[in-house]
Amino acid sequence: LDQVKDSAAGAMNFLVFSLSAFVGLFFGFTLAGLSGGHELTVTTFQSADWIWIVAVVLSFVLTLFLRETGLAANPAKAATSGIKA
């Protein structure tokens, strides 16, 4: 079990940093498109902030479809392993 902890942490870090890079790029292009090449204003940022609201709502909805895969998913196995779920 200890062998996969570092791999899992590395995979999570990779996903966080790579997705952050792509989302930042997408947000920058959105800001540029909304401003029409002109100066960025508060109104432009307020319009672009809808991206984050939609992202949070979408993330919440997607979490409803996740399954438990740890010991809590199989209480019988947790009981025999001696680990509290």
N, C-alpha and C positions, 0 to 999 in steps of 0.2 A: 504494500500500500504506500509506503514512503517513497518508492521509486517513481510513482506517477504524480506525486504532489508537485515536484519541481516542473515536470512537463506541463501539467495543467496550468500552473502559475505562468509559465512562459507563454503558453498558448493564449491565455487571457490577456496578458500584457500586449502581445502581438495584435490581438483583435482590437483592443482599446486604442492603441496608438495608430494603427493603420486606418481604422474607421474614423478616428478623430481627424486624421489628415484628409481623408476624402470628404468628410462632412464640412470641414473648414473650407476646402476648395469649392464645394458646391455652394456654400453660403456666400463666399466671396463673389462667385459668378452671379448669384441671385441679386446681391447688393448692386453689382455693376449694371445688371439688366434693369433693375427697378429705378436706378438713378438716371438711366439713359445716358451715361457718360458724363453727367454733370456732378456738381458737388454733392457729397453725401449729407443728407439732412436728417433731423430727428424723425420726420415722417417716413423717410426711406427705411430707417432702422425699425420703426414700428411696424411697417408693412412686412419687412423680412422676418420679424420675430414670430410671425405665424408659423414659420417652419418649425420652431422649437415647440410650440404648443401642439402642433400636429404630431411631432416626433414623440412627445411625452405620452399623449393619448394613445398613439399606435403602440408604443412600448408596453403600456399598461394592458391593452387588449391582447397583445401577443403573449404576455405572461399568463393569461388565463388558459392558454393552450399547453403550457408546460406540464410535464409529468414529474413527479418525485422519483428520483432514481437511486437515492441513498438507502440507508437502513430503514427510514420511515416508510418506504414503499413496500417493504417486506418485514412486518413486525415479527414473524416467526423466526426469521434469520437473525434479526436483532436480538431476540431473546436467547438464542443459542450461542451467539457470539460474546455475550456478556457486556456489550456496549449499549448504553441507553440511547434510544432514538430521539 
